[in-house]
Amino acid sequence: MATKYRIGVDVGGTNTDAVILRCSSESTTDAIVAWNKSPTSPDVTDGIASALKAVLQQSQIEKDDIVYISIGTTHFLNAVIEADPRRLLKVAVLRLSGPYTARCPPFSDFPPRLRAIIEGHVAIVDGGLEIDGKEIVPINDEELKEQCEIIRSKGIKNIVLVGVFSPLASAGTQEEHAKKIIEETLDDKSVSVVCSKDVGHIGLLERENASILNASILSFARRTVAAYYEVLKRFNLSCPLYLTQLDGTLLPASIAATIPIRTFSNGPTNSMRGAAFLAGFDKKNENGTRKSTIVIDVGGTTTDVGVLLPSGFPRKAAAFTQVGGVRTSFSMPDIHNIGLGGGSRVRFSPTGSVSIGPDSVGHAILSSALVFGGSTLTATDLAIAAGLPSASVTSVSIGDSARLEGAFTEYQTTAGVARLTALLESAIDRMKTEPGPVPILLVGGGAIIVPSELAGVSEIVRPPFFDVANAVGAAIARVSGVVDRVEIPGGKNGTIDEIVERCKDEAVSRAMAAGAEEASVEVAEVTVIQLPYVANHASRVIVRAVGDLDLVSVQQMKNENDIVESRADDTADESQELLSSNVQFSEPEAVDPSTYQWLAEGCAVLGCGGGGATYAAFLMARQALRSGRTIRVVSIDSLLECKDAHPDSWVMPCGFMGSPSVSSERIPSGQEIPTACIQSMRFLGIKKDQVAAVISDEIGGKNGLEPMLLAAREEFDLPVVDGDLMGRAYPRLEQILPCIFKENGLYPVSAADGVGNCMIVPTARNSPIVEDVLRAACAVLGSSIALSISPLQVHELRQNTIAGTTSQAWRIGKAIALCRKMSNLSSIPEAITALQDGKCLFIGKIVDVKREVSGGFTHGQITVVPLLQDELEGHPASDFDADAKLVIPFQNENIIAELVLCSVPDLIAVLDAQNGSSLGTQDYRYGLRVIVIGLACDPRWTSTKGLEIGGPRAFGLNIEYMPIGKYAEPRSVIEEYRQV
């Protein structure tokens, strides 16, 4: 039987690499038959053709013996990043959400230039599901047909369908039904309809954004894939064509042309998997397992460090990723990038200190580096001058080392290598999955600069053919089947374990349907995430099965280029959005509208890890401002002094309770809080002209912004009080100041879900009972409801609210933004504690995360250890030994920083050390560098009653509360601007 071959191609920004591998070989290195690097051409297909021609000529293999060709490319990703109107087409978006989500329409968070190119038509129509799978409202076929006529009149050919909680659904439900109606109505084969459930997972805005980007590049993707087929035809190749996905698995080219977004950012994955294959690290040991492997890819300008898990696939980064400035639902490989490469500039100061990078000579290294006759000191010059062993093992001569005579003193060489070593060790330690020395795989053209010994590294493996590891990774890519959806245990669904087993079987079946060899298929990933605050135990289940491509079946396949050539490009004129100033802290003084984001940032910090993500609320407020509404904020003193506000006038506290997972999918309609407030007013006999203002029930998280959305509504047009009832975020409703001073501080309370369901709790035995009753009602009403709790009269505000917290949130967000602007992230703790007394508790990285959902709350803890000296990057060292650990238990919000550094009711915030943003408990993950700060609470929380409600013992902690500082009432922004 003739030897069979597979070809891998990687299209990079500089070079296009190609390799031919034997399909079966005793040695991984013997598997390489031919390889080539060709410059990437402006017309990408020419570069692919050049590389293919070279390897085919080198190998002289029979073309009929080529089983398949796989290509890894950033071609589609670049179209989005560059916002290229020649490659991006207009898209119509139909959101199936019934009464919900209108305040945050599609394209709300797109950069203006990209939005101008892509946005073609937007409509919010009937449909959508609740968290339990019940319909919000049924699909309206006639409404869809009306939208089809509008879309037809605009000449738009690419349509996106986005249903609330559509990932709950299987094939044949709302999105699929709507797709069928649209295709039948338009009856045009050039029209493409994208269902969001086929593109992303839970998180409506992020899934919708990914689907929009996917739809916009569909025509370009079809043309590109058709061009790839033409290249194969040029060489008389009839084998199947695949593209690699971002998870390192294969996607038939015909499917990639319909979901091109799946091919985004596949380069790092291909590099890591190719390196593991070349080094033999991809094989299982005698126990049938693999170890995690750190892979370092050193280029000319940067170094990428990633982790290949025992599954054989990269560790993932955060759940959401920015693509071209657009937040999407794809979890990209977790890559740590540092500004160090072979072309990095090396500088020595007069004092003897050394800096390497982040600037680089890049592609000009062959003319700029000293070793090549140039005049710029580079990391490559340093490595050769130092005689690093890595430089001596390469088979390619690197310039003329004689040109380096006298370029470095002995001290400079030693100091330079020490700095280079420290940069690499820090990057490796950041990505470690466990303590102790680990082996690393080293690839990339700049790998010669890596020293032979690194702290925390047991072995440095530099495999052969390292220059084409990306192309090797493309060639050896496996086939996957993925199940990713929300399941609800109980009844016919069975237990969660039974559900997981069914999902495993389904994932295996999907892998085999995609072309995997049955005997090779294995379940590589099982993740079950119970959604917080959801009483029905709904859980997101993710199962990935992978297997080797069935070569026997693939051999019988031939290329049939059924990719429809797309029409002429539909380009759009670029536009720039101008936003007028509409955020006012007491008229007439106004704050720059861009600083509204400061409020969101500050509310997140005061949320202490909870309170819900502020992103959607921020977008909705920004949308209100863009539509010409004004948000007014008034101080308590101003309200008391106002002639139009009688001391007996009312202030309405409001906010949301429920699951953050629901609010990220079923975005509020805007009717929930108004309905709850109106019902409270009716019940209590309060007339509209008796209401002076609204106030947030908690400043922490999204509820710090929600009252502003109510105040911006034309029918309310009320100011927002500069303050709240907590001064932070707490998990239970009764943890508010009015419950310290009043028997009925929480009730009467009204709740509304935005679709006509409303309830009132007029009285109760005590406030905790109200929490329990409403928590149960919340589950019935979709796990997210708006509340209007017992209103306060103006004369009660001083005692029952914490004044100035809106200003405080604004100032905290401003302080973080200014530190970022000055590139001085290490000053963020000091900047925040200068505003609210407290201290920086710890600087370190998360090495352990535990979570579980119980009683409707997310319980867990994180463990943080100190950063190494070389990892501090300007941050001051913590006052702890190297083996110290900080454990932070949480119940939705952070409760205590153990060693009893800080505890409730004081505030504990965990910030991302890389950008200063506050991290929610749902964002905690291994390896994150964090800054932990403690902030003093309002002294009313330290009273006997306050500690009973919101102190350590309220959370089952048998410790004494020790204040972290002395609280001072924040200075109102209103007063500051009034004096200007």
SVG drawing of the C-alpha trace seen along z (x, -y; Angstrom):
<svg xmlns="http://www.w3.org/2000/svg" viewBox="-54 -78 90 80">
<polyline fill="none" stroke="black" stroke-width="0.4" points="0.0,0.0 1.4,-3.4 2.4,-5.8 -0.2,-8.5 0.5,-12.2 -1.1,-15.2 -0.2,-18.8 -0.4,-21.7 -0.2,-25.4 0.0,-28.3 -0.6,-31.8 1.1,-34.4 1.6,-38.1 5.1,-37.7 5.5,-34.2 3.4,-31.4 4.7,-28.0 3.9,-24.6 4.8,-21.1 4.2,-17.6 3.8,-14.9 3.6,-11.1 0.2,-10.0 1.9,-7.1 5.5,-7.2 7.4,-5.6 9.2,-8.9 7.6,-12.3 10.6,-13.9 10.7,-11.3 7.1,-12.3 8.3,-15.5 8.8,-14.9 9.2,-18.5 8.8,-22.1 9.0,-25.6 8.7,-29.2 7.5,-31.7 6.7,-35.4 3.0,-36.0 1.7,-37.9 -0.8,-40.7 -3.0,-38.1 -2.8,-35.4 -3.5,-32.6 -0.3,-33.4 1.7,-32.8 -0.1,-29.5 0.5,-28.5 4.2,-29.3 4.6,-27.3 2.7,-24.4 4.7,-24.3 7.9,-24.3 7.0,-21.3 5.5,-19.3 8.7,-19.7 10.8,-18.9 8.9,-15.7 8.1,-14.4 5.2,-12.5 2.2,-11.3 -0.6,-13.8 -3.2,-10.9 -1.4,-9.9 -2.3,-13.2 -5.2,-12.5 -6.0,-16.1 -4.8,-19.7 -5.4,-21.9 -4.9,-25.6 -4.5,-27.9 -5.1,-31.5 -5.8,-34.9 -7.3,-36.2 -10.8,-36.5 -9.8,-37.9 -7.7,-40.6 -10.7,-41.8 -12.5,-42.6 -9.5,-44.1 -8.7,-46.3 -12.5,-47.2 -12.0,-46.7 -15.2,-47.8 -14.1,-45.7 -14.4,-42.5 -17.2,-43.3 -20.9,-43.5 -24.0,-45.0 -26.0,-42.8 -29.6,-42.7 -30.2,-41.6 -33.5,-40.2 -33.5,-39.8 -36.1,-37.4 -36.7,-38.8 -40.3,-40.0 -40.5,-42.9 -36.9,-42.6 -33.5,-44.0 -34.9,-47.2 -32.8,-49.5 -29.6,-47.9 -30.1,-47.3 -27.7,-45.4 -24.4,-47.2 -24.6,-49.2 -20.9,-48.4 -19.5,-48.4 -16.7,-50.9 -18.4,-53.7 -16.3,-53.0 -17.0,-49.3 -20.7,-49.9 -21.1,-52.3 -19.7,-49.6 -21.8,-46.6 -25.1,-47.9 -27.8,-47.4 -31.0,-46.8 -32.1,-46.1 -35.4,-44.9 -36.5,-43.5 -39.4,-41.0 -41.4,-38.5 -39.7,-35.4 -37.2,-34.4 -36.9,-31.8 -36.8,-32.0 -34.0,-30.3 -36.3,-27.3 -36.9,-26.9 -40.4,-28.3 -41.2,-30.9 -41.2,-34.5 -43.6,-35.0 -44.2,-32.8 -42.6,-33.6 -44.9,-35.8 -44.6,-34.5 -46.3,-37.5 -44.0,-39.9 -41.0,-38.0 -42.4,-38.2 -42.9,-42.0 -39.2,-42.3 -38.2,-40.2 -39.8,-42.8 -37.9,-45.6 -34.6,-43.6 -35.4,-42.9 -36.0,-46.5 -32.6,-47.4 -30.8,-44.8 -29.3,-43.1 -28.3,-39.5 -26.8,-38.5 -29.2,-38.1 -28.5,-37.2 -31.1,-35.7 -30.5,-36.1 -33.0,-34.5 -32.8,-35.1 -31.5,-31.9 -31.3,-30.2 -28.3,-28.1 -31.0,-26.3 -32.7,-25.1 -32.0,-22.2 -32.5,-22.2 -36.0,-22.8 -36.9,-25.5 -37.3,-29.3 -34.2,-30.4 -34.5,-27.4 -38.2,-28.1 -37.5,-31.8 -34.7,-30.9 -37.2,-28.6 -39.8,-31.4 -37.1,-33.9 -35.7,-31.6 -39.2,-30.7 -40.3,-34.3 -37.2,-35.7 -36.7,-32.7 -33.2,-33.8 -30.3,-31.4 -27.8,-34.3 -29.3,-35.1 -27.5,-33.7 -29.2,-33.3 -27.0,-32.9 -28.5,-31.4 -26.7,-32.7 -26.9,-29.4 -24.6,-27.9 -22.0,-30.6 -21.8,-31.4 -23.0,-30.5 -24.7,-32.2 -24.3,-36.0 -26.7,-37.6 -24.7,-40.7 -21.4,-38.8 -23.1,-35.9 -24.9,-38.4 -21.7,-40.4 -19.9,-37.2 -22.8,-36.3 -22.8,-39.7 -19.1,-39.6 -19.6,-36.1 -22.4,-37.2 -20.5,-40.3 -17.5,-38.3 -19.6,-35.4 -19.2,-36.6 -15.5,-37.3 -15.1,-33.9 -16.8,-32.2 -14.6,-34.0 -11.5,-33.2 -12.3,-29.5 -13.2,-29.4 -9.8,-30.8 -8.2,-28.1 -10.0,-25.5 -8.7,-27.2 -5.1,-26.8 -5.7,-23.1 -7.2,-22.8 -4.1,-24.6 -1.9,-21.7 -4.4,-19.0 -5.1,-18.2 -8.5,-16.6 -8.1,-15.8 -10.4,-17.4 -9.6,-20.9 -9.9,-21.8 -9.3,-25.0 -8.2,-24.9 -10.4,-26.3 -9.3,-28.4 -9.3,-25.3 -6.9,-23.5 -9.4,-21.1 -10.3,-20.8 -13.3,-22.3 -14.2,-21.3 -13.7,-24.3 -17.3,-24.2 -18.4,-24.7 -15.7,-27.2 -17.2,-29.3 -20.5,-29.5 -19.0,-30.0 -15.6,-31.7 -15.4,-33.2 -14.5,-29.8 -11.1,-30.1 -10.2,-33.3 -6.9,-33.2 -5.9,-29.7 -2.2,-30.5 -1.2,-30.2 -3.1,-26.9 -1.4,-25.5 2.0,-26.6 1.5,-24.8 0.1,-21.6 2.8,-21.5 5.5,-22.0 4.2,-19.2 4.0,-16.9 7.5,-17.6 8.9,-17.0 6.8,-13.9 4.9,-15.5 1.6,-14.8 1.8,-11.1 0.2,-9.6 2.4,-8.1 2.1,-4.5 -0.8,-5.6 -2.7,-6.8 -2.4,-10.4 -0.5,-13.5 0.9,-16.3 0.3,-20.0 3.1,-21.6 4.2,-25.2 5.0,-26.3 7.1,-29.4 7.1,-30.8 9.8,-33.5 9.4,-35.7 11.2,-38.8 9.2,-41.3 7.2,-39.3 7.2,-36.1 4.0,-34.1 3.7,-31.8 0.8,-29.3 -0.2,-26.1 -1.1,-22.9 -3.4,-21.0 -3.5,-17.1 -6.4,-17.2 -3.9,-18.2 -5.6,-21.6 -4.6,-25.1 -5.8,-26.5 -8.5,-29.1 -8.5,-32.7 -11.5,-34.7 -15.0,-33.8 -15.2,-37.0 -12.7,-38.3 -12.3,-41.6 -12.2,-41.1 -11.6,-44.4 -12.9,-46.3 -16.0,-44.2 -16.8,-42.0 -17.5,-38.4 -18.4,-35.1 -15.4,-33.2 -12.9,-32.0 -9.5,-32.3 -6.3,-30.5 -4.8,-31.9 -1.7,-33.5 0.7,-35.7 2.5,-38.0 5.6,-40.0 7.6,-42.5 10.7,-40.3 12.0,-38.9 15.1,-38.3 14.8,-41.9 14.1,-43.6 16.3,-46.7 18.8,-46.5 19.7,-49.7 22.2,-50.3 21.8,-53.4 24.8,-55.4 24.0,-53.9 24.4,-50.4 20.8,-49.3 19.6,-47.5 16.3,-47.4 15.2,-45.0 12.2,-45.8 9.4,-46.2 10.3,-48.0 12.0,-46.0 13.7,-46.3 11.2,-43.6 11.5,-42.5 14.5,-44.7 16.7,-42.6 18.8,-41.3 19.9,-44.9 19.7,-46.5 21.3,-44.1 25.0,-44.4 25.7,-40.8 24.3,-41.4 26.2,-44.6 23.7,-47.1 24.0,-49.6 21.3,-48.6 21.9,-46.5 19.4,-43.7 18.6,-40.7 20.0,-38.5 23.3,-40.3 23.3,-39.9 22.5,-36.2 25.4,-35.5 27.8,-37.7 26.9,-35.8 27.4,-32.5 24.0,-31.2 23.9,-27.5 20.6,-27.9 22.5,-29.9 25.1,-27.2 22.6,-24.4 20.9,-26.0 21.9,-24.6 21.7,-28.1 24.6,-30.5 23.5,-33.7 25.4,-36.7 29.0,-37.4 29.9,-37.2 33.2,-39.0 31.1,-42.2 30.2,-42.0 33.8,-42.5 33.7,-45.4 30.0,-45.9 29.4,-44.7 31.4,-44.9 31.5,-41.8 29.2,-43.6 26.8,-44.5 26.6,-41.0 26.0,-39.6 23.4,-42.3 21.7,-41.9 21.3,-38.1 20.0,-38.5 17.3,-40.9 16.4,-38.7 16.3,-35.7 14.1,-37.6 11.5,-38.5 11.2,-34.9 11.0,-33.5 8.3,-35.9 6.3,-35.0 6.7,-31.3 5.7,-31.5 2.6,-33.5 1.4,-30.6 2.3,-27.7 -0.5,-25.4 1.2,-23.9 4.1,-24.8 7.6,-23.4 9.9,-23.1 8.2,-22.3 9.5,-21.4 9.0,-23.9 8.8,-23.6 10.7,-26.3 9.9,-27.2 10.0,-30.3 12.7,-32.0 13.8,-34.1 14.3,-31.0 18.1,-31.4 17.9,-34.2 16.6,-31.9 19.3,-30.8 19.9,-27.1 18.7,-27.4 15.7,-29.2 14.4,-29.2 11.3,-27.1 12.1,-25.1 13.2,-21.5 14.0,-21.1 14.1,-23.3 13.1,-21.2 13.8,-22.8 12.3,-20.4 13.5,-20.1 11.6,-22.0 10.7,-24.6 10.5,-27.2 7.3,-25.6 5.6,-24.4 2.5,-26.4 2.1,-24.5 2.8,-21.2 0.0,-22.0 -2.3,-22.7 -1.4,-19.4 -1.9,-17.2 -5.1,-19.0 -7.8,-16.6 -11.6,-16.5 -13.9,-17.6 -17.5,-17.4 -18.7,-20.0 -21.9,-20.2 -22.3,-23.6 -25.7,-24.4 -27.7,-25.1 -29.5,-22.1 -32.0,-21.9 -31.9,-18.7 -35.0,-17.0 -38.0,-15.2 -37.4,-13.6 -34.0,-15.3 -32.7,-13.2 -29.9,-14.1 -27.0,-16.3 -24.8,-13.2 -27.2,-11.6 -27.4,-14.8 -23.6,-15.0 -23.4,-11.3 -25.9,-12.1 -23.9,-15.2 -20.7,-13.0 -22.4,-10.6 -23.7,-13.4 -20.3,-15.1 -18.7,-11.7 -21.4,-11.3 -20.8,-14.8 -17.0,-14.2 -17.6,-11.0 -20.1,-12.8 -17.4,-15.4 -15.0,-12.7 -13.3,-11.3 -12.2,-7.7 -14.5,-6.0 -11.7,-4.1 -9.7,-7.3 -12.5,-9.5 -12.1,-10.5 -13.8,-13.0 -11.2,-15.8 -13.2,-18.3 -16.2,-18.2 -17.2,-21.4 -20.4,-21.9 -21.1,-25.5 -24.2,-25.9 -25.8,-29.3 -25.9,-31.4 -29.2,-32.7 -31.2,-30.2 -33.4,-27.9 -33.9,-25.2 -30.2,-24.3 -29.8,-25.2 -26.2,-24.5 -24.1,-25.2 -22.7,-21.9 -19.6,-21.9 -18.4,-18.6 -15.7,-18.4 -14.9,-15.1 -11.9,-14.8 -10.5,-12.1 -8.1,-11.6 -9.4,-12.1 -10.6,-8.9 -8.1,-8.6 -9.9,-5.7 -13.1,-7.7 -11.3,-10.9 -9.5,-9.2 -12.8,-8.4 -13.8,-12.1 -13.0,-14.4 -13.1,-18.2 -16.4,-19.5 -16.2,-23.3 -19.8,-24.1 -19.0,-27.5 -21.3,-30.0 -19.4,-33.0 -20.6,-36.1 -21.9,-39.2 -20.1,-42.5 -19.1,-44.0 -21.5,-46.3 -19.4,-49.0 -20.4,-51.7 -19.2,-55.2 -17.3,-55.7 -18.9,-57.9 -17.8,-59.2 -20.2,-59.5 -20.3,-62.7 -21.7,-62.4 -23.0,-65.5 -22.7,-66.1 -25.8,-64.8 -24.6,-63.5 -25.2,-66.2 -24.2,-66.3 -26.8,-68.9 -27.7,-71.4 -26.1,-73.3 -22.7,-71.8 -22.0,-68.9 -19.4,-66.1 -17.9,-64.9 -20.1,-62.1 -17.2,-59.8 -16.7,-59.8 -19.9,-57.9 -17.7,-54.8 -16.0,-56.0 -19.2,-55.4 -19.5,-51.9 -15.8,-51.2 -16.3,-52.6 -19.6,-50.8 -17.7,-47.5 -15.1,-48.2 -17.7,-49.0 -19.4,-45.8 -16.8,-43.8 -16.9,-41.0 -20.7,-41.0 -23.6,-43.2 -23.7,-41.9 -21.6,-43.0 -22.0,-46.7 -21.3,-46.2 -24.9,-46.0 -26.2,-48.7 -23.4,-51.0 -24.3,-50.4 -28.0,-51.1 -27.2,-54.3 -24.9,-55.4 -27.7,-54.6 -30.1,-56.8 -27.5,-59.6 -27.0,-59.2 -30.8,-59.5 -30.7,-62.9 -31.8,-62.0 -30.2,-63.6 -29.2,-61.9 -29.3,-64.3 -27.6,-63.5 -28.5,-65.5 -26.9,-65.5 -29.0,-64.9 -28.2,-68.4 -29.4,-69.9 -32.6,-67.9 -33.2,-69.0 -32.6,-72.6 -34.7,-72.5 -37.9,-74.5 -39.7,-72.1 -38.8,-69.1 -40.9,-69.0 -39.3,-67.1 -42.2,-64.7 -41.7,-64.1 -40.7,-60.6 -37.5,-59.0 -37.9,-55.6 -35.2,-53.0 -34.9,-50.5 -32.7,-47.9 -32.7,-44.3 -32.4,-40.9 -31.7,-37.6 -29.1,-35.8 -26.3,-37.6 -26.5,-34.9 -30.1,-35.8 -29.5,-39.5 -26.6,-38.9 -29.0,-37.1 -32.5,-38.4 -31.4,-42.1 -34.1,-44.2 -36.8,-45.8 -36.7,-49.0 -40.2,-48.4 -39.3,-46.4 -38.2,-49.1 -40.8,-51.7 -43.5,-49.1 -42.3,-48.1 -42.1,-51.8 -45.5,-52.7 -47.1,-49.7 -45.4,-50.8 -46.7,-54.3 -50.2,-53.1 -50.2,-50.8 -49.0,-53.6 -51.1,-56.3 -48.1,-58.3 -48.7,-60.7 -46.0,-61.4 -45.6,-65.0 -44.9,-63.8 -41.8,-61.9 -38.6,-64.0 -36.0,-61.5 -34.9,-57.9 -32.0,-56.2 -30.0,-53.0 -30.6,-50.2 -26.9,-49.3 -24.1,-51.2 -22.1,-48.1 -22.3,-46.5 -25.0,-47.1 -27.6,-48.3 -25.5,-51.4 -26.4,-52.4 -30.0,-51.1 -31.7,-54.1 -30.0,-56.4 -31.8,-54.5 -35.1,-55.1 -34.3,-58.7 -33.5,-59.2 -37.0,-58.0 -39.1,-60.8 -42.2,-59.8 -40.2,-60.0 -37.6,-62.7 -36.4,-62.5 -32.9,-63.2 -30.9,-60.4 -29.8,-60.8 -26.0,-60.9 -26.0,-57.9 -27.4,-54.4 -28.6,-52.2 -25.5,-49.9 -22.4,-51.7 -21.3,-48.5 -23.0,-45.3 -24.4,-42.6 -26.0,-39.3 -29.3,-39.7 -32.1,-42.3 -32.3,-43.0 -28.6,-44.1 -29.5,-47.7 -29.3,-50.7 -33.1,-51.1 -33.2,-47.6 -30.9,-48.9 -33.1,-51.8 -36.6,-50.7 -38.8,-47.7 -40.2,-47.8 -37.1,-49.0 -37.6,-46.6 -41.3,-46.4 -43.7,-47.1 -41.8,-46.0 -43.0,-45.5 -41.5,-43.2 -42.0,-43.2 -40.6,-41.1 -41.3,-43.4 -43.9,-41.3 -46.9,-42.1 -46.2,-40.1 -46.1,-42.1 -46.4,-41.3 -46.3,-43.3 -45.2,-42.1 -47.1,-44.6 -45.9,-43.2 -43.9,-40.4 -42.8,-38.9 -39.3,-40.2 -37.1,-41.4 -35.2,-38.1 -38.6,-36.5 -39.1,-39.1 -35.8,-38.0 -36.8,-34.3 -40.3,-35.1 -38.9,-37.2 -36.1,-34.8 -38.7,-32.1 -40.8,-34.5 -37.7,-35.5 -37.2,-31.9 -40.8,-31.6 -40.5,-34.9 -37.3,-33.9 -34.7,-34.5 -34.5,-38.2 -36.9,-40.8 -36.9,-44.5 -37.7,-45.7 -39.0,-48.9 -38.4,-48.6 -40.0,-50.7 -39.7,-54.3 -38.1,-56.9 -39.1,-60.5 -36.6,-63.2 -36.2,-64.0 -35.2,-60.3 -32.4,-60.2 -29.6,-61.4 -30.1,-58.5 -31.0,-55.7 -28.7,-56.3 -25.0,-56.5 -24.4,-59.9 -22.0,-60.6 -21.5,-57.0 -22.4,-57.9 -19.7,-60.6 -17.4,-58.1 -17.9,-55.6 -17.3,-58.3 -14.1,-59.4 -12.8,-55.8 -13.4,-55.1 -11.7,-58.4 -8.7,-57.5 -8.3,-54.2 -8.6,-55.8 -6.0,-58.4 -3.6,-55.8 -4.1,-53.9 -3.6,-57.0 -0.3,-57.7 0.7,-53.9 1.1,-53.9 -1.1,-50.9 1.0,-50.4 -0.5,-53.6 -4.1,-52.4 -4.4,-51.0 -3.0,-54.3 -5.3,-56.4 -8.4,-54.5 -7.5,-54.4 -6.8,-58.1 -10.5,-58.5 -11.8,-55.9 -9.6,-55.0 -8.2,-51.5 -5.1,-49.8 -3.6,-47.5 -3.9,-44.0 -2.0,-41.9 -0.4,-41.8 -0.2,-38.3 -1.7,-35.8 -4.6,-33.4 -3.4,-29.8 -6.7,-28.2 -10.4,-28.8 -13.3,-26.9 -17.0,-27.6 -20.3,-26.0 -23.9,-27.2 -26.0,-26.6 -29.2,-28.2 -29.3,-30.4 -25.9,-32.0 -22.4,-31.4 -20.1,-30.3 -16.4,-29.7 -13.0,-31.0 -9.8,-32.0 -6.2,-31.6 -3.7,-34.2 0.1,-33.9 2.7,-36.7 4.3,-37.7 7.9,-37.0 10.2,-40.0 10.7,-40.0 6.9,-39.8 6.1,-43.0 6.5,-45.2 6.4,-48.4 3.9,-47.2 5.1,-47.4 5.8,-44.1 3.3,-42.7 4.4,-42.7 4.4,-38.9 6.9,-36.1 7.2,-34.3 5.3,-31.3 2.4,-33.4 -1.2,-32.8 -4.2,-35.0 -7.6,-33.1 -10.7,-35.1 -14.0,-33.3 -17.0,-34.8 -20.8,-34.5 -21.5,-36.3 -19.5,-39.1 -16.0,-38.9 -16.5,-38.3 -13.2,-38.2 -9.5,-38.3 -8.2,-35.6 -5.4,-36.1 -8.2,-38.5 -6.7,-41.4 -10.2,-42.6 -13.8,-41.4 -17.4,-42.5 -18.8,-45.0 -15.6,-46.6 -15.2,-46.3 -12.8,-43.8 -12.1,-44.4 -10.0,-42.2 -8.5,-44.2 -6.9,-42.9 -3.3,-43.9 -2.9,-44.2 -5.5,-46.9 -6.9,-47.9 -10.5,-46.8 -12.5,-45.2 -13.0,-41.4 -16.3,-39.8 -16.3,-36.5 -17.4,-34.9 -14.2,-36.2 -11.7,-34.6 -9.4,-32.1 -6.0,-30.5 -3.0,-32.7 -4.7,-36.1 -2.4,-38.7 -4.5,-40.6 -4.3,-43.5 -6.5,-43.0 -7.6,-46.2 -9.7,-46.7 -11.8,-49.9 -13.5,-51.2 -17.3,-51.0 -19.8,-53.6 -19.7,-53.6 -23.4,-52.7 -22.5,-49.2 -20.2,-48.8 -23.0,-49.4 -24.4,-46.4 -27.4,-46.1 -25.3,-46.8 -22.8,-44.0 -25.7,-41.7 -27.1,-42.3 -23.9,-42.7 -21.0,-41.7 -18.9,-38.4 -21.5,-36.5 -24.2,-37.2 -22.1,-35.0 -21.4,-32.3 -17.9,-33.5 -17.1,-33.3 -14.6,-36.2 -14.5,-39.7 -14.8,-42.6 -11.7,-44.7 -12.0,-48.0 -9.5,-48.5 -9.7,-52.3 -11.8,-55.3 -14.6,-56.1 -15.1,-59.7 -18.1,-60.8 -17.2,-61.3 -17.1,-64.8 -19.9,-65.3 -18.9,-65.9 -21.8,-68.3 -20.3,-70.5 -16.9,-70.4 -18.3,-71.5 -20.5,-74.1 -17.4,-75.8 -15.7,-75.8"/>
</svg>
